[in-house]
Amino acid sequence: MNAADTAWIIVATALVLFMTLPGLALFYGGLVRARNVLSVFMHCYAIACLMSILWLAFGYSIAFGSGTSGFWGGLDKAFLNGVTADSLSDSLPEILFFAFQMTFAIITPALIVGAYVERVGFGFVLLFSALWMLIVYSPVVHWIWGGGMMSDGGIFGETGVRDFAGGIVVHETAGLAALVIAVFLGARKNQTTPPHNPGFVMIGAAMLWVGWFGFNGGSQLAADGGAAMALTVTHISAAAASLSWGLWERVKYGKTSLVGVVTGTIAGLASITPASGFVGPVAALIIGTIAGIICQEAVNLIRNKVKIDDTLDVFAVHGVGGIFGTIMIAVFGEGAWVAQLGALAAVGAYTIVLTVVLVKLVGTITPLRVDAETEVNGLDLSVHGERAYDMSS
């Protein structure tokens, strides 16, 4: 065990949990109408609790167990069987590696929340998130990070897929799942109401930015120069995307909005995530600058051209950003084109098909969408019996 590595990953684990609670909750909560803010908080909080238990029970073993099929890790480490305080994962206590990866298993299904807020059934949120994490997310983790079929020496040859911190594993899977659910849900009754609290959005985005240092820097799994570089390029990409998003807004609409700039921050963070362990600051500057523009155009495409009500633009920002960053690894010569594109295609197809199946399956057990009266009155009071704001304001 390396004490410095251990100390850093303990901090990184806390930072990644901070991304979901409270970062993502505030970011998403500020974007919805006042009558639905508590429901967004509830979705994020409940998902964090449920995914933690399921990661302990089965998720960690599926992702990082010792199975040899290449498809999943098996159940030999279910409920952390055989893992003690003295067990090691390289230079780290394995229990710490478990905890660090648990925070990723929390935030990935939590990202999907942004696609279905303001009209989804709470029972559906819990059951779908549980099954999706175990059936979609955990096997994909094994394929790429757990020594599975897309790792080095797997189906893509000696040099496998390069995905440092989750462009494919986290952002592509969550983005595509969000798009599928948005299609099944249909549009909200009213899509024109602006965010009720842009201040919440900015605070949440700032928390995500800080937490992302643990997300990407921690994925080095060591306290060394690689972690420092990953942290640095993460910051540069976020800053560049914030500025390019704001400038592109100014060019197109004549004004630069706070919500736009901080959404650009998230686009830059999602885009650099897969590449953060493989590129330097100049490449990060390029990735972030482009991401701020292409993710904004993706928002326009999904909202206004394709007419899909992905409420908080999960696919356009996270999905497109993660896919773009994964491709940029090959552009900068740090990964093989066949591996990068092949993994995107394979994981994308797997995610879409399994998400469709899960939406249909869960929908037979618990309603996907709330009734019209509940949607109009808001999920806070109708579903959870609480109210955050005076609706007259």
C-alpha positions as a printed Julia matrix, in Angstrom:
393×3 Matrix{Float64}:
   0.0     0.0     0.0
   1.19    3.49   -0.89
   0.16    6.02    1.74
   0.27    9.03   -0.59
  -1.85    7.3    -3.21
  -4.3     6.21   -0.54
  -4.63    9.69    0.93
  -5.27   11.24   -2.49
  -7.93    8.7    -3.48
  -9.72    9.19   -0.16
  -9.97   12.88   -1.04
 -10.93   12.11   -4.65
 -13.71    9.78   -3.46
 -15.22   12.58   -1.38
 -14.92   14.98   -4.32
 -16.77   12.67   -6.69
 -19.6    12.13   -4.21
 -19.7    15.94   -3.83
 -20.41   16.1    -7.58
 -23.76   14.37   -7.11
 -24.58   15.63   -3.64
 -24.99   18.54   -3.71
 -23.45   19.59   -7.07
 -25.64   17.82   -9.63
 -28.72   18.2    -7.44
 -28.33   22.0    -7.37
 -27.37   22.22  -11.04
 -30.45   20.29  -12.14
 -32.68   21.71   -9.41
 -32.06   25.28  -10.49
 -33.0    24.49  -14.09
 -36.52   23.24  -13.38
 -39.64   25.07  -12.27
 -39.97   25.94   -8.59
 -42.72   23.37   -8.08
 -40.38   20.53   -9.07
 -37.09   21.43   -7.38
 -37.56   19.1    -4.4
 -38.37   16.19   -6.68
 -35.04   16.7    -8.45
 -33.24   16.78   -5.1
 -35.12   13.64   -4.1
 -34.17   11.81   -7.3
 -30.47   12.59   -6.87
 -30.45   11.76   -3.16
 -32.42    8.54   -3.46
 -30.32    7.34   -6.39
 -27.15    8.0    -4.38
 -28.46    5.86   -1.53
 -29.81    3.04   -3.67
 -26.78    2.77   -5.97
 -24.48    2.59   -2.94
 -26.28   -0.48   -1.62
 -26.5    -2.15   -5.02
 -22.82   -1.48   -5.77
 -21.98   -3.24   -2.51
 -24.33   -6.13   -3.26
 -23.6    -6.89   -6.92
 -22.34   -3.93   -8.96
 -18.72   -3.97   -7.83
 -18.42   -7.69   -8.44
 -20.01   -7.46  -11.89
 -17.59   -4.67  -12.79
 -14.38   -5.76  -11.08
 -14.83   -9.42  -10.17
 -12.44  -12.09  -11.39
 -14.72  -13.56  -14.06
 -12.89  -14.64  -17.23
 -15.7   -14.39  -19.81
 -14.73  -10.84  -20.78
 -18.39   -9.82  -20.54
 -18.81   -9.51  -16.78
 -16.82  -10.01  -13.63
 -19.11  -12.58  -12.06
 -20.39  -12.58   -8.49
 -17.34  -13.75   -6.57
 -17.05  -10.35   -4.86
 -20.76   -9.88   -4.17
 -21.25   -8.05   -0.87
 -17.45   -7.57   -0.88
 -16.85  -11.24   -0.27
 -13.17  -11.74    0.49
 -12.4    -8.01    0.64
 -10.88   -6.89    3.94
  -9.09   -3.81    5.2
  -5.82   -5.5     4.21
  -6.84   -6.41    0.65
  -4.99   -4.45   -2.02
  -5.85   -3.19   -5.49
  -2.43   -2.24   -6.85
  -1.12    0.39   -4.4
  -4.53    1.08   -2.82
  -6.64   -0.7    -0.21
  -9.26   -2.5    -2.27
 -12.0    -1.19    0.0
 -10.98    2.34   -1.02
 -10.97    1.39   -4.72
 -14.49    0.01   -4.14
 -15.6     3.29   -2.56
 -14.05    5.42   -5.3
 -15.76    3.41   -8.03
 -19.01    3.49   -6.05
 -19.18    7.26   -6.47
 -19.02    6.75  -10.25
 -21.85    4.22  -10.02
 -23.83    6.88   -8.16
 -23.35    9.79  -10.54
 -23.87    7.9   -13.8
 -27.57    7.03  -13.3
 -28.0    10.37  -11.52
 -26.98   12.16  -14.72
 -29.98   10.58  -16.46
 -32.28   12.44  -14.03
 -31.97   15.56  -16.19
 -33.84   13.9   -19.07
 -37.04   13.04  -17.23
 -37.51   15.69  -14.53
 -40.91   17.33  -14.05
 -42.97   14.42  -15.41
 -41.57   11.05  -14.3
 -42.94    8.62  -11.71
 -40.75    8.26   -8.62
 -41.15    4.49   -8.55
 -39.91    4.32  -12.11
 -36.85    6.41  -11.2
 -35.81    3.99   -8.46
 -36.5     0.69  -10.22
 -35.1     1.75  -13.59
 -31.96    3.26  -12.05
 -31.33    0.1   -10.03
 -31.65   -2.27  -12.98
 -29.82    0.03  -15.39
 -26.8     0.37  -13.11
 -26.52   -3.4   -12.72
 -27.35   -4.48  -16.27
 -25.93   -1.64  -18.38
 -23.38    0.37  -16.42
 -21.6    -2.36  -14.45
 -20.9    -4.67  -17.44
 -19.59   -1.73  -19.48
 -17.26   -0.85  -16.61
 -15.94   -4.4   -16.74
 -15.44   -4.3   -20.51
 -13.26   -1.19  -20.39
 -11.87   -0.75  -16.86
 -12.24   -4.18  -15.28
 -10.04   -6.25  -17.59
 -12.93   -7.25  -19.84
 -13.25   -7.68  -23.57
 -12.41   -4.09  -24.55
  -9.36   -3.77  -22.31
  -5.78   -4.2   -23.53
  -5.41   -7.53  -25.26
  -9.15   -7.86  -25.84
 -11.23   -7.64  -29.0
  -9.44   -4.5   -30.16
  -5.95   -5.96  -29.9
  -2.99   -5.26  -27.69
  -3.97   -1.6   -27.23
  -7.56   -1.58  -26.11
 -10.0     1.26  -25.67
  -8.7     4.46  -24.12
 -11.25    5.95  -21.73
  -9.45    7.5   -18.8
 -12.34    8.58  -16.59
 -15.6     7.76  -18.33
 -16.31    9.31  -21.73
 -17.81    6.0   -22.81
 -18.39    4.32  -19.46
 -20.19    7.29  -17.86
 -21.15    9.98  -20.35
 -22.06    8.01  -23.46
 -24.11    5.45  -21.52
 -25.94    8.08  -19.44
 -26.48   10.37  -22.43
 -27.97    7.67  -24.65
 -30.14    6.3   -21.84
 -31.42    9.83  -21.22
 -32.34   10.22  -24.89
 -34.2     6.91  -24.96
 -36.22    7.75  -21.84
 -37.04   11.23  -23.18
 -38.44    9.67  -26.36
 -40.63    7.24  -24.41
 -41.82    9.92  -21.98
 -42.8    12.5   -24.57
 -42.64   16.24  -24.07
 -43.66   18.14  -20.95
 -46.96   20.03  -20.97
 -45.07   23.33  -20.83
 -41.53   23.6   -22.16
 -41.27   27.4   -22.2
 -40.9    28.19  -18.5
 -37.34   29.41  -17.79
 -35.13   28.02  -15.01
 -36.5    29.09  -11.65
 -33.1    29.73  -10.05
 -30.05   30.39  -12.27
 -28.09   31.0    -9.08
 -28.59   27.36   -8.07
 -27.43   26.35  -11.55
 -24.2    28.32  -11.23
 -23.49   27.04   -7.7
 -24.15   23.46   -8.77
 -21.94   23.81  -11.84
 -19.14   25.26   -9.71
 -19.4    22.31   -7.32
 -19.28   19.92  -10.26
 -16.18   21.69  -11.58
 -14.39   21.29   -8.25
 -15.6    17.71   -7.82
 -14.37   16.84  -11.32
 -10.79   17.21  -10.09
 -11.46   14.06   -8.07
 -13.33   12.44  -10.96
 -10.5    12.83  -13.47
  -7.48   13.38  -11.25
  -8.5    10.48   -9.05
  -8.78    8.15  -12.04
  -4.98    8.07  -12.16
  -5.33    6.04   -8.93
  -2.05    7.51   -7.73
  -0.68   10.73   -6.25
   1.74   11.57   -9.05
   2.37   13.77  -12.07
  -0.27   11.96  -14.09
  -2.93   12.92  -11.57
  -1.71   16.52  -11.59
  -1.82   16.64  -15.39
  -5.32   15.15  -15.48
  -6.49   17.75  -12.97
  -4.88   20.58  -14.94
  -6.25   19.63  -18.36
  -9.68   19.18  -16.78
  -9.59   22.77  -15.59
  -8.33   24.17  -18.89
 -11.01   22.37  -20.93
 -13.78   23.57  -18.59
 -12.59   27.17  -18.78
 -12.24   27.1   -22.57
 -15.67   25.55  -23.11
 -17.32   28.09  -20.8
 -15.89   30.93  -22.85
 -16.59   29.41  -26.26
 -20.18   28.58  -25.29
 -20.71   32.15  -24.09
 -19.1    33.65  -27.19
 -21.15   31.44  -29.49
 -24.32   32.53  -27.65
 -23.3    36.14  -28.15
 -22.74   35.63  -31.86
 -26.04   33.82  -32.38
 -28.39   35.57  -29.95
 -26.71   38.84  -29.03
 -26.39   37.98  -25.33
 -24.33   35.68  -23.14
 -26.31   33.99  -20.37
 -25.06   32.7   -17.02
 -26.89   29.4   -17.53
 -25.25   29.11  -20.94
 -21.73   29.75  -19.68
 -21.99   27.24  -16.84
 -23.55   24.66  -19.16
 -20.47   25.18  -21.31
 -18.41   24.36  -18.24
 -20.1    20.97  -17.98
 -19.64   20.38  -21.71
 -15.91   21.03  -21.37
 -15.64   18.75  -18.36
 -17.53   15.9   -20.02
 -15.44   16.22  -23.2
 -12.05   16.15  -21.49
 -13.0    13.27  -19.17
 -12.01   10.36  -21.46
  -8.87   12.15  -22.66
  -7.69   13.67  -19.39
  -5.06   11.01  -18.78
  -3.67   11.11  -22.31
  -3.4    14.75  -23.47
  -1.68   17.94  -22.37
  -2.91   21.49  -21.75
  -2.86   22.65  -25.39
  -4.93   19.68  -26.51
  -7.29   20.35  -23.6
  -7.66   23.95  -24.77
  -8.62   22.74  -28.23
 -11.01   20.09  -26.91
 -12.75   22.53  -24.57
 -13.06   25.3   -27.16
 -14.68   22.99  -29.7
 -16.87   21.29  -27.08
 -18.5    24.57  -26.05
 -19.72   25.06  -29.62
 -20.65   21.53  -30.7
 -22.53   20.75  -27.49
 -24.49   24.01  -27.82
 -25.37   23.08  -31.39
 -26.37   19.62  -30.19
 -28.78   21.24  -27.73
 -30.36   23.18  -30.57
 -30.55   20.07  -32.74
 -32.23   17.87  -30.11
 -34.6    20.56  -28.82
 -35.59   22.43  -31.96
 -34.88   20.18  -34.92
 -35.51   16.65  -33.67
 -38.07   17.89  -31.09
 -37.07   15.55  -28.27
 -37.72   16.98  -24.81
 -34.51   15.86  -23.09
 -35.39   18.33  -20.36
 -31.95   19.42  -19.17
 -29.97   18.43  -22.29
 -28.29   15.34  -20.86
 -27.53   13.79  -24.24
 -26.47   17.03  -25.92
 -24.02   17.96  -23.16
 -22.91   14.71  -21.53
 -23.51   12.25  -24.35
 -22.14   14.38  -27.17
 -19.32   15.68  -24.97
 -18.23   12.21  -23.89
 -18.37   10.84  -27.45
 -16.46   13.84  -28.81
 -13.73   13.53  -26.18
 -13.38    9.81  -26.84
 -12.82   10.48  -30.55
 -10.33   13.24  -29.78
  -8.07   10.68  -28.08
  -7.56    9.12  -31.51
  -7.26   12.53  -33.19
  -4.31   13.36  -30.94
  -2.75    9.95  -31.59
  -3.22    8.6   -28.07
  -5.59    5.8   -29.04
  -6.41    3.57  -32.0
  -9.22    4.73  -34.27
 -10.71    1.26  -34.56
 -10.78    0.78  -30.8
 -12.22    4.21  -30.02
 -14.93    4.13  -32.69
 -15.64    0.44  -32.24
 -16.16    0.84  -28.5
 -18.42    3.84  -29.0
 -20.54    1.86  -31.46
 -20.69   -1.34  -29.41
 -21.39    0.34  -26.08
 -23.87    2.7   -27.74
 -25.85   -0.17  -29.27
 -25.78   -2.17  -26.04
 -26.94    0.85  -24.03
 -29.79    1.76  -26.38
 -31.14   -1.78  -26.69
 -30.97   -2.58  -22.98
 -32.4     0.81  -22.01
 -35.38    0.28  -24.31
 -35.96   -3.15  -22.79
 -35.7    -1.79  -19.24
 -38.03    1.16  -19.92
 -40.67   -1.22  -21.28
 -40.17   -3.74  -18.49
 -40.21   -1.24  -15.64
 -43.15    0.54  -17.24
 -45.25   -2.6   -16.81
 -44.52   -2.57  -13.08
 -44.73    1.12  -12.2
 -45.94    4.07  -14.31
 -43.3     5.82  -16.39
 -45.08    9.18  -16.33
 -47.24   10.91  -13.75
 -50.78   11.92  -14.63
 -51.56   15.32  -16.14
 -52.86   16.84  -12.89
 -49.74   15.84  -10.97
 -47.53   17.29  -13.67
 -49.4    20.6   -13.69
 -49.41   20.9    -9.9
 -45.76   19.92   -9.65
 -44.09   16.78   -8.36
 -42.92   18.35   -5.09
 -46.35   18.6    -3.49
 -48.18   15.91   -5.46
 -45.59   13.13   -5.08
 -43.55   14.06   -2.01
 -46.0    16.18    0.0
 -43.57   19.09    0.33
 -43.15   22.52   -1.19
 -39.95   24.55   -1.45
 -41.4    27.84   -2.66
 -44.55   29.89   -2.59
 -45.99   29.16   -6.01
 -47.36   32.69   -6.27
 -43.76   33.87   -6.64
